[in-house]
Structure formats: structure tokens, C-alpha cells
Amino acid sequence: MLLCQSHGGNPLATLQWTKNGEVLSTSWEEDTVARRSSSLLPLEVLPQDNQALLGCEATNLVSKAPLSILRRLTVHFEPKEVKVLGSFNAVEGKEVSLSCSSSSSNPPVQIRWWLGFQELNSTSVVLEEGDHGGMTSMSNLTHLVSREENGLPLTCETFNKGTRFSKSQSTNLQVFYPPQKVWLDGPPEDIPLRSGTTVHLVCFSSGGNPTGTLTWYKNGRAVEASRHLPSDKGVSRELVLLLQPSDNQANYRCDATNSAKKTLSASSKLLVQFPATSVKIEARQSVLHSGQTLQLECLTGSSNPQTNISWSLGPKSLQGVDLVLRNAMFGGVSVRSSLPLPLESQHHGKRVVCQAYSSLLSEGVNTFYQLDVLFPPEFSPDQPKQVQIQEDEVATLPLLVSANPDEVSCSWLYGKEPLREGDEVELEIVNATRRDAGVYTAQCTNELGSSHTSITLDVLYAPSVRAEVNPVYVDVEGTADLLCVADANPVPSGMFSWKWLGEMDGEMDIGEEIQREETGLLTILEATRASAGRYQCTADNGIAPPASVEVELVVRFKPELQKGPQWTKVASRGDGTSTAEVVCQAEGIPKVEFSWAKDGVPMDFSNPRYEEQTVRESFIHISTVKVVNVSAALDYVVFTCGARNPLGEDSLDIQLLSTNHPDPPSGLSLLDVTHNSITLEWIPGFDGGLEQRFRVRYRWAQSASFLYVDVYPPKANVFAVTGLSPATAYNLSVNALNAIGESSYADNNAVLTITTEGQLEGVVDTEEPGRGSEKDSDLSTSLLVSLGVGGVLLLINMLGCFLVLRWRKRRGQTESPGESESEGKKSEEERSTLSTVSSSSRYEVRERVNPSAQHTLLMDSGSEPDGSVYESYGAESCHYYYPTGDYRPSLLPVPEGPPTYGARYPGESHEYEEVRARGLYQDVLPPSLPPPPSYAGPRVPQAVDRRPPLLFPERGGRGTAFREQPIRINDRTADGPPQRSDYDLPFELRGELV
């Protein structure tokens, strides 16, 4: 409110208010007592009143000129708006330029920029005159972005000191960087495929932010594919092709790009055999009349291989004229044929059919010509203009079109990009995403013309998540922070959850989970090696589907060397010509560096006799020192391997020795047991510098001897002994062998006693109740009778054989030497017969020998009175033998085929047991062999022919007729094995003086 007063004057003055020369008010009041005039002006001050000239004039009838007083107004006012111009999206390593401006204000505003909680100072401010005498402010910002700033809010803040006005504009900053690699998975390019076959081409892309967008192109034109499938390191997109002729030699290319504007590509070609792509009939006349001859021409599209054309009108075949072949699209050929057809009235409405048939593919394509009125394609008034779906649903864009002829070809455009062309009038987008939204244009064409229509696809759409740092590195017992950042709306508390993707026993506390706005934090305190692995961060804001990302945690630790029997010894011949490799293996993160010392002195690898090579894979590091021309005097020492990284070090002494027999295995234990098998596991010992193999020895309470099984594969440390009896206790042990000798049995000759499980009933009665008892009773009766008769005959046979043997023995004592020798052979045959009968009756309840041990069946000489005495190793009590495949100096491998009994191996004066390559083995039972002769002292070993039977049923027999095959057993003295000469071994295994 403004007051203007005028004093005096007669008459009293009249008053009026003016603003910038314009009259505002002419009302006033007179006070005759006080002789004054007053005018009160109510004025609403607006920004445009700034610097306005406000005046009050007083005048009366005698005034020559009005009296006046002027005042200039100064108005403080706020800006009407604040604008931020520029793009908040930028590629990594590029600058983002933004401008923040305010409208006119008095006084001018101050402008500040913030990125997250950090103020940006790389700005320039420009002030200019604005409306109503105010000033406009503009701040220009230039900032170089990095991927770490992705998702941070970029804020422009304005402040007016006069009005205490403050206003800000904020938008999140988006930083883009390109994918790293693209590759394809599909069929080979040189394999023919038939059209109509479904082929899956999968494109993989790794890296990038945002995740790469994969686009499939066929011969440079984009094609529709399935939705993107994200993975832990990238994204994939599958293109499912129902092979068409156009796919023959077509170049399918997959481009991976994102907002970083860099494209990576991978491509592939297909070899497709197909019938004619199309068959088209052309008529020379546009209007058809009865009585005229219609000239029709049938043209096939490209085909591979060539097709043959035939004409028909209803059930009647017509003869056309074939024209010259032409090369056509897709690497095929096009066939043409003409047909003159005299038209008649009855032809109206009928169809002339042209068929293109491929004899190789047994497939044909045909078309017809309708004798009718033609018109171009037309769209129905009910044609929809908009289709609305939710994200990941199937979008169907229908076309309601009609034409005559009805051979309509429709093509689809997405914006300006062609999508598909063919006879299908409906476009289906599987798993539509927000990127598929837009305007789709369909253009349909036939011989007479074309028309088009547009359909708008509106896709309605939820969170994405990324790892802030991946992988994350932490030292053992350190603290690791795993962060994932979500792009989601809304962002409720508790949106993030973490999960360890490794195997865990029971519940595991993976760490402390914290949420800071759009960031999920997992803190792992005192990290151990077990903490390493992949962790999954899941963001779920209530809008399906939740989004997940995996973060790799790498725990760094000091070197840890592999130690044990196989790592502390290395063997090689010290003859000055051999090469030895001393291997040292360490685990550690970061990279482990090796150092070597020989007998305490650092090694000089400039010496050509020593060469070091290091191989690394993941956290495993292997250093190998190759010693060339090993010398017993110089190199049979201790090599010390040292492993070091920034977190610590470790060392290992490795002894280089001469080749020798292997060390015994250790840690023999049971892995599994069934009713007929026992699975063992052990830790191999030092192999003595030669390839070693293992042998399992086992027996049971009723067995007459030990059985031995060579482990296969030879280097395996897990082996199943099969063919065992149910519910039977077995004693098992294992030792090692190489070309020099054998070790003692594992764990200081310890024996592992294991009982097999009981046999499960495997027969199920399927007879109906009340009908099976008679059959069971008859069967049981027949079985009992058969067993009784067989048992009586077996006893009679055994008794007869026994009496014959005794008679011949007594007779042999009184006969001449020649007769004794002749009768001795017969006696051996009779004894073998007796053993066959006796053993066959007991064999059925005895153990069947493991088939894998057919070539290594031996008997323990200490368990049977008449068993053979086998060669032992050194002073140890374990039995030693040479399987035929390994003991080359004394025993040649047994060839396949019928064995030749009685033959001797070259260079050996003793006969060895010959084992058949098929069938079952049987122990030599004590009752079937005579007692051994008493030894009065050392004697020359004799070859004694023991003939325990091997039973093999004759083909076509009922199991009662058997063939006898003799087994030759080496009978040595009890004084121990003969010493093997050095020349019996290969040169590389002969010893030398050290």
C-alpha cells in the first residue's frame, strides 16, 4: 500500500497515481479540517514492475502545472524455470557436455554441479540480461566419464540469495562400453541339409555395458530371433531356422553392439538342398474369353537339384513344352514350361495345376491358375491398428487381407528395416522385449498390385543388475567387499540377497549383507581359501522376474608345495646318458616364482646340463628341472625347490636316486562293497623311477591259497575285485611292481578284512494265487530226484578212480623202469581224472576268480601242502611273480589261440603255469595232490607235472561232459629264488657302482 498526500491549496488538490506514465488510480480523499488530500494505492508487485517509475501528481483549478513526486521500484524475483540441456548418456572415455540455465531473476542465481556426492568444478558460467531488468544464468559442464560413474545422479543446483530460492534438476548418468567377444555355435558349413529341417544357430557375446544387443542378419538383412538369454559373463541369442531355399549359401551374421557404438561380428554359411522355391503360372491374356487359346507359362523358382514340370486340369494330364533352364537365386536353377490351352465355358472356375517335382528329394511343389476375376490385395476394415502386450509375451500382428488370385506375397518392415517376406500374412514375435516396440508396416502384393497397412506394437515392462567389480581379490584373512548395482524401480529395502554358488555342507554364513540405495554390499570378514568362488547377487523389487549377477571372489594365499612319496624322490640311471626330470608343484595366488638349489647351492641354469621350465594353470604352478646326462657322482644329491610369492614362501627337498623297485602303497581303504565285489583305494608310493603297476592279493577262510589280481589300468589306485561270494569275509592287501622288482604290501604288510553283503532275492513269483503250488511241487520233486541220482553217480565215480589209483601205485612199485614210466603217464592221467571229478563237485560252491585276473592266477605256497614254491623278493615274505606281459627275459607272452602244453620258454629250464585266456579258474585242492617230498637239503629244481583240472563244458552238452586241460606248475626248492643275472635285465635297468 502506497500513500500520497497534498497539503494546502484552495480548492484542495486532486490526486492521481501513474506508473511509467500510465495512470493507475484517480481516487483520493479530502480532509477540509486538516486542509489536505490523500490517496492510498494498493499495488501488487510483479517481476515486470522492476525498475518501474511510480509517480503521484497533485493539481487544482489554479495550478499552472501539477505537482508530482517520482520513485523507482526495485523488485527481487525468482526465476520461473531451470533447464538442463544435453545428453546424460556417454561412452566410456568420452566427454559429456551439459548446460544448466535459469530464466531471468533479480538478483541472478548461483549454479553448482554434483555427480553423486562429489561437486564438479569443470564448469563455466555466463550471465546475460533478462526480462524485467533481471539476469539469466547459464553454467556449462564438460566431464570425462568412466564406467565406475555409471548410474550416479548428475545434479544441477541453483540458488538465489535475494529470495533464498533454491531449485535443482537431477538425472542419472549412463556410461556405455562395448562387448569383448562374439562367437557362433551351429552345424558345419560342408554338411548338406534339407529344406524343412530345423537348425539352431546360437550367438554368444561376452562383456559390455549394457549387455550387448545381438542382431542376426541374413545376407546383410536383419532377421528375427529369440529373445536374449543373459549369462554370468554375457548374453546369447538363438536363431531357430526352419530351413528355406534362401538359406542355401546364405551368410548368417551375428552382430553384437550396444550403446558404446562398437560392433563385433561372427558369421556362418549353410548348404541346403531344396525343391522349387515357388511355382508361378503366367497368362498372356488379362481377360479370358471362351473359345480362345490361353497361353500359360509355368515358371519355377530356384531349386537344388533341378525339378521336372507337369500340367494337369482336374484329373486330366496335359502335355506342356519345356523351355531352356536358367540359373536362379540361392545357387539353384529355374525351370520353365509353356502350355497352350483352348478355353471352353466349362473351364470357368476350374484350376490349371502346374507341379514341379524333384525325384531326388521325392518332393514336389505345385500351383494352379484360377480362371476367374482378379483384383489386388485389400485389407479388411476390421484390420487392427495397435497390438498391446507385456514384455516376454508372444506378440502376434495379424493381417486381414484378401485377393484374387490368392497367391499373395507379404513383406514386413520395422521402421525402415525389412524383416520377412513370404506367403504368411501374420507376424509373430516370440518373447517380445521393449526393443521390439514400434511401428510395423506390412505390404502385400500379387500380380495386379499391392497395398500396405501399419500396426503399432506397444510393449508394456522389470530389474537389471550388474557387478561393480568382478572379480574381487582379497588376501587370506582379509576383508572382501562384493558389490552389485541394480537398475530398478522401485528400490525397496531388502531388495538384495546373496547366495554362494559353491558346494556347502549344511548352512553357511557367507557374510554380512548391507543395502545402500541401489547398491547391495556383501562383506566377508577373515576370508579363507574356502571363501573363494562365485557369489550370486539377486535383486527383486516385486516385479517379476528378479535379476541376478555373479561375482567371483579370488582369495590370494602363500605358496603351498605338493609333498609326499611321489614328490620327494626322483629316480634315474646315473650312467651319464640318461635324463631326469625333477618336478615341483605349488598352489598359490598371486603368481608363484620358483628357485632351485642343488645340495644347498643355488643352481646355475646357464649350465647346459640343467634346464628349468615353469608351467602355470590357474592357481597351480609347476616347475620342472631337467637334468641331462645324469651322473651318479654329481647328481645323486638333494635338490631343494623354493616357491615364493608376495604372501610367503615354501620349500621342498627332492632326492635324485638310482632306479629301484617301487615303494609300497599306503592308506589301503575300502570304498565300496556289494554282495559280489569289493572296491579298494590306496595311495601309490614312489615308483622307483619306472612305470609301476599294482597287484591285489586276497583270500577267504575256505580258500586253499591266495588269489592275485593285476590292477587295470596299471596306474589306477582304485580297483574293484569282482566275482566274490555273498556274505563272505575276505583278507585283502596290495603291493606295487615295476620292471626291477616289487614292493612289500601296503601299510607294513597289513591285511584288510572285509565281508561282502548278503545276496538279495532276485526271483519274484508271478503265478496267480492257488495255481502255482502244483508246478512248484513238481519242479522241487524233479530237482531232488536229479540231484540224488547225480550225487550217487559222482560218489561211485570217485570211489572207482580212487581204487584204480591205488592199484596202479602198488603195481608200479614192482614193475620195470620202462613200464613204470609208461604207467606213470597213465597214473597222471588217472589222477587228473580223479581231481576233475573231486574238484567239479566242490567247484560250484567255491569262489569264481575275477575275470580280469585270468593271466595272473597264483597259489600261495605256504597255504597248501603240495603248492608250488614261488620266487620271493629279498628277505620279504610276500610272493613274487612275473606276469607274462612284463617278465620279458624269462617268459614270453602267451599267444592267443589253443595253448601248446608241454612247451618250454627259451632261456628257462622250468615249466610255468599255463593259463587259458577264457573260462573260469580253480584252486588246486589239497585232497587232489599227493604230499610234497621232504627236503633233506638243497637240490636242483625239478619240473613236476601237476595236473589239476580246468573244467570247460563241451558245446551242446548238458554240463556232465568236460574237457581236461593240464596246468604246469613250477616246483622250486625252499631255499629261495635263483639270483637274476644283470644281463637278464634290459640295459637301462642294470645297476652301476655309485
GIFEN-V580051 format. One record per backbone hydrogen bond with DSSP energy under -0.5 kcal/mol. CO is the residue of the C=O (numbers start at 1). NH is the residue of the N-H. E is the energy in kcal/mol with one decimal. If there is no record, write none. Layout:
CO	NH	E
CO	NH	E
//
This chain:
2	41	-3.8
4	39	-2.3
6	37	-3.0
8	13	-0.7
14	59	-1.8
16	57	-2.6
17	24	-3.5
17	25	-1.1
18	55	-3.0
19	22	-2.0
22	19	-3.2
25	17	-2.8
29	38	-3.2
30	32	-0.6
31	35	-0.9
31	36	-1.9
35	8	-2.8
36	31	-3.3
37	6	-2.8
38	29	-3.3
39	4	-2.4
39	41	-0.6
40	42	-0.6
41	2	-2.6
41	43	-0.5
43	45	-0.7
46	49	-2.3
47	50	-1.7
49	52	-2.2
52	54	-0.7
52	73	-2.8
53	20	-3.3
54	71	-2.8
55	18	-3.0
56	69	-1.6
57	16	-1.6
58	67	-3.2
59	14	-3.6
60	63	-1.1
67	58	-3.6
69	56	-2.1
71	54	-3.5
73	51	-3.1
73	75	-0.5
75	77	-0.5
77	106	-2.4
81	103	-2.0
83	101	-2.9
85	99	-2.8
88	174	-2.4
90	176	-2.5
91	94	-2.5
94	145	-2.3
96	98	-0.5
96	143	-2.2
97	87	-0.5
98	141	-3.4
99	85	-3.7
99	101	-0.5
100	139	-3.1
101	83	-3.1
102	137	-0.7
105	135	-2.8
106	77	-1.2
110	159	-1.9
112	157	-3.1
113	120	-1.7
114	116	-0.6
114	155	-3.2
115	118	-1.9
118	115	-3.5
120	113	-0.6
121	123	-2.4
122	142	-1.6
124	140	-3.1
126	138	-1.8
128	136	-3.6
130	133	-0.8
131	134	-2.0
134	130	-3.2
135	105	-1.5
136	128	-2.2
137	102	-2.5
138	126	-3.4
139	100	-2.9
140	124	-1.7
141	98	-2.4
143	96	-3.1
143	145	-0.6
145	93	-1.8
146	149	-1.6
147	150	-1.3
149	152	-1.8
152	173	-3.2
153	116	-3.2
153	155	-0.6
154	171	-2.1
155	114	-2.4
155	157	-0.5
156	169	-2.4
157	112	-2.7
158	167	-2.0
159	110	-3.2
159	161	-0.6
160	164	-1.3
160	165	-1.1
165	160	-3.1
167	158	-3.5
169	156	-3.1
171	154	-3.1
173	151	-3.7
173	175	-0.5
174	90	-2.4
176	92	-3.5
177	209	-3.1
181	206	-2.0
183	204	-2.9
185	202	-2.3
188	191	-0.8
190	192	-0.5
191	271	-0.6
193	273	-3.0
194	197	-1.8
197	199	-0.6
197	243	-2.8
199	201	-0.6
199	241	-3.2
200	202	-0.5
201	239	-3.9
202	185	-2.0
203	237	-2.2
204	183	-1.9
205	235	-2.8
206	180	-3.2
206	181	-1.2
207	212	-0.9
209	177	-2.8
212	214	-0.6
213	257	-1.9
215	255	-2.7
216	223	-2.7
217	219	-0.6
217	253	-2.8
218	221	-1.6
221	218	-3.8
223	216	-0.6
228	230	-0.6
229	236	-1.9
233	207	-2.2
234	231	-2.8
235	205	-2.8
236	229	-3.4
237	203	-2.4
238	226	-2.4
238	240	-0.6
239	201	-2.6
239	241	-0.7
240	242	-0.5
241	199	-2.9
241	243	-1.0
243	196	-2.0
244	247	-2.2
245	248	-2.0
247	250	-1.6
247	270	-0.6
250	252	-0.8
250	270	-0.6
251	219	-3.0
251	253	-0.7
252	268	-2.0
253	217	-3.1
253	255	-0.5
254	266	-1.4
255	215	-2.4
255	257	-0.5
256	264	-2.1
257	213	-4.1
258	261	-2.1
264	256	-3.1
266	254	-3.1
268	252	-2.9
270	249	-3.3
270	272	-0.6
271	193	-2.6
273	195	-2.6
274	304	-2.8
278	301	-3.9
280	282	-0.5
280	299	-3.5
282	297	-2.6
289	292	-1.2
292	294	-0.6
292	343	-2.8
293	295	-0.6
294	296	-0.8
294	341	-2.6
295	284	-1.6
296	339	-3.3
297	282	-3.2
297	299	-0.5
298	337	-2.1
299	280	-2.9
302	277	-2.2
303	333	-2.1
304	274	-1.6
308	357	-2.8
310	355	-2.8
311	318	-1.9
312	353	-3.0
313	316	-1.7
316	313	-3.0
318	311	-0.9
318	320	-0.6
320	322	-0.5
321	338	-2.4
326	334	-3.5
328	331	-0.7
329	332	-1.7
332	328	-2.6
333	303	-1.3
334	326	-2.0
335	300	-2.7
336	323	-2.8
337	298	-3.7
338	321	-2.6
339	296	-2.7
339	341	-0.6
341	294	-3.3
343	291	-2.1
344	347	-1.5
345	348	-1.8
347	350	-2.1
350	371	-1.6
351	314	-0.8
351	353	-0.6
352	369	-2.1
353	312	-2.0
354	367	-2.6
355	310	-2.2
355	357	-0.6
356	365	-3.2
357	308	-2.5
357	359	-0.6
358	362	-1.0
358	363	-1.6
363	358	-2.9
365	356	-4.4
367	354	-3.3
368	370	-0.6
369	352	-1.7
369	371	-0.5
370	372	-1.6
371	349	-1.6
375	404	-1.6
378	402	-1.9
380	383	-1.9
385	456	-2.7
387	458	-2.7
389	460	-3.0
390	393	-1.7
393	395	-0.6
393	432	-2.4
394	396	-0.6
395	397	-0.6
395	429	-3.1
396	398	-0.7
397	427	-2.4
399	401	-1.0
400	380	-2.7
402	378	-2.1
404	375	-3.3
406	408	-1.6
408	410	-0.6
409	445	-2.8
410	422	-2.1
411	443	-2.8
412	419	-3.1
412	420	-0.6
413	415	-0.6
413	441	-2.7
414	416	-0.7
414	417	-2.2
416	418	-0.5
417	414	-3.2
420	412	-2.5
422	410	-3.0
426	428	-0.5
427	397	-3.5
428	430	-0.6
429	395	-2.7
429	432	-0.6
432	392	-3.9
433	436	-1.9
434	437	-1.0
438	440	-0.5
438	457	-3.2
439	415	-1.6
440	455	-3.0
441	413	-2.6
442	453	-2.1
443	411	-2.8
444	451	-1.9
445	409	-2.9
446	449	-0.8
449	446	-2.6
451	444	-2.6
453	442	-2.8
455	440	-3.1
455	457	-0.6
456	387	-2.7
456	458	-0.6
457	438	-1.9
457	459	-0.7
458	389	-2.1
458	460	-0.6
460	391	-2.1
464	487	-3.4
466	485	-3.0
472	554	-3.2
474	556	-3.2
475	478	-2.3
478	527	-2.8
480	482	-0.5
480	524	-2.8
481	483	-0.5
482	522	-2.6
483	468	-2.1
483	469	-0.6
484	520	-2.9
485	466	-2.6
486	488	-0.7
487	464	-1.8
492	495	-1.0
495	540	-1.9
497	538	-2.8
499	536	-3.9
504	506	-0.8
508	510	-1.0
512	523	-2.9
514	521	-3.7
515	517	-0.5
516	519	-1.8
518	486	-2.5
519	516	-3.2
520	484	-2.0
521	514	-3.1
521	523	-0.5
522	482	-2.8
522	524	-0.5
523	512	-2.7
523	525	-0.6
524	480	-2.4
527	477	-4.5
528	531	-1.3
529	532	-1.2
533	553	-3.0
534	501	-2.8
535	537	-0.5
535	551	-3.2
536	499	-1.7
536	538	-0.5
537	549	-2.1
538	497	-1.8
538	540	-0.5
539	547	-2.3
542	544	-0.6
543	463	-0.5
547	539	-3.4
549	537	-3.3
551	535	-2.8
552	471	-0.6
552	472	-3.1
552	554	-0.6
553	533	-1.9
553	555	-0.6
554	474	-2.0
554	556	-0.6
556	476	-1.8
557	589	-1.6
560	587	-1.9
564	567	-1.5
564	568	-1.5
565	569	-0.5
568	655	-2.7
570	657	-3.5
574	632	-1.3
578	629	-0.6
578	630	-2.6
580	582	-0.5
580	627	-3.6
581	583	-0.7
582	625	-2.8
584	623	-3.1
585	562	-2.9
586	621	-3.1
587	560	-2.0
589	557	-1.5
593	644	-2.5
595	642	-3.4
596	603	-2.3
597	599	-0.6
597	640	-3.3
598	601	-1.7
601	598	-3.5
603	605	-0.7
604	607	-1.4
607	610	-2.0
609	628	-2.9
611	626	-3.6
613	624	-3.0
615	622	-3.2
617	620	-2.3
619	588	-2.2
620	617	-2.8
621	586	-3.2
622	615	-3.1
623	584	-2.6
624	613	-2.3
624	626	-0.6
625	582	-3.0
625	627	-0.6
626	611	-1.8
626	628	-0.6
627	580	-2.5
630	576	-2.7
631	635	-3.0
631	636	-0.5
632	636	-0.8
635	637	-2.4
637	639	-0.5
637	656	-2.2
638	599	-3.2
639	641	-0.6
639	654	-3.4
640	597	-2.1
640	642	-0.5
641	652	-1.9
642	595	-2.3
643	650	-2.2
644	593	-3.2
645	648	-1.7
648	645	-2.5
650	643	-3.3
652	641	-3.1
654	639	-3.5
655	570	-2.5
655	657	-0.6
657	572	-2.6
665	747	-1.3
666	683	-3.6
669	681	-2.3
672	679	-3.3
674	757	-1.4
676	724	-2.6
677	674	-2.8
678	680	-0.5
678	721	-3.2
679	671	-3.0
679	672	-1.4
680	719	-2.0
681	669	-2.7
682	684	-0.6
683	666	-2.2
686	663	-3.0
687	690	-1.2
688	660	-1.8
693	737	-2.5
694	711	-2.6
695	735	-1.9
696	709	-2.7
697	733	-2.2
698	707	-3.0
699	731	-2.7
700	703	-1.5
707	698	-2.5
709	696	-3.0
713	716	-1.9
714	694	-0.5
717	682	-1.7
719	680	-3.1
719	721	-0.6
720	722	-0.7
721	678	-2.1
723	848	-0.6
725	728	-0.7
728	756	-2.4
729	701	-0.6
730	732	-0.5
730	754	-2.6
731	699	-1.4
732	752	-3.2
733	697	-3.0
734	746	-2.9
735	695	-2.2
736	743	-3.0
737	693	-2.5
741	738	-2.9
745	749	-2.1
746	750	-1.6
751	753	-0.6
752	732	-2.6
752	754	-0.6
754	730	-3.4
757	727	-1.5
762	764	-0.5
764	766	-0.6
768	771	-2.0
768	772	-0.7
771	775	-0.5
772	776	-2.3
773	777	-2.3
774	778	-2.3
775	779	-2.6
776	780	-2.7
777	781	-2.2
778	782	-2.4
779	783	-2.5
780	784	-2.5
781	785	-2.2
782	786	-2.4
783	787	-2.5
784	788	-2.4
785	789	-2.5
786	790	-2.6
787	791	-2.4
788	792	-2.2
789	793	-2.3
790	794	-2.2
791	795	-2.3
792	796	-2.2
793	797	-2.3
794	798	-2.3
795	799	-2.5
796	800	-2.5
797	801	-2.3
798	802	-2.3
799	803	-2.3
800	804	-2.3
801	805	-2.3
802	806	-2.0
803	807	-2.2
804	808	-2.4
805	809	-2.0
806	810	-2.2
807	811	-2.1
808	812	-2.2
809	813	-1.0
810	814	-0.6
811	814	-0.9
811	815	-0.6
816	820	-3.1
817	821	-2.6
818	822	-2.2
819	823	-3.5
820	824	-2.5
821	825	-1.5
822	826	-1.5
823	827	-3.3
824	828	-2.6
825	829	-2.1
826	830	-2.9
827	831	-3.4
828	832	-2.5
829	833	-2.1
830	834	-3.1
831	835	-2.8
832	836	-2.1
833	837	-2.2
834	838	-2.8
835	839	-3.2
836	840	-2.4
837	841	-1.3
838	842	-0.9
839	842	-0.6
839	843	-2.4
840	844	-0.7
842	845	-1.0
843	846	-1.1
850	853	-2.3
851	854	-1.4
853	856	-1.6
856	858	-0.5
860	863	-1.4
860	864	-0.5
864	867	-0.9
868	870	-0.6
869	972	-0.5
871	880	-2.4
872	874	-0.7
873	876	-1.8
878	873	-0.8
881	883	-0.6
883	886	-1.8
883	887	-2.3
886	888	-1.9
887	891	-1.8
893	895	-0.5
899	901	-0.8
900	903	-1.1
905	908	-1.4
913	915	-0.5
923	925	-0.7
925	928	-1.2
926	929	-1.6
934	936	-0.6
942	944	-0.9
942	971	-0.6
944	946	-1.0
944	969	-0.6
946	967	-0.5
950	952	-0.5
952	963	-1.2
954	957	-1.9
961	954	-1.3
963	952	-0.6
969	971	-0.6
970	972	-0.7
971	942	-0.6
973	976	-0.6
981	984	-1.4
982	985	-1.2
986	989	-1.5
986	990	-0.5
987	990	-1.4
//
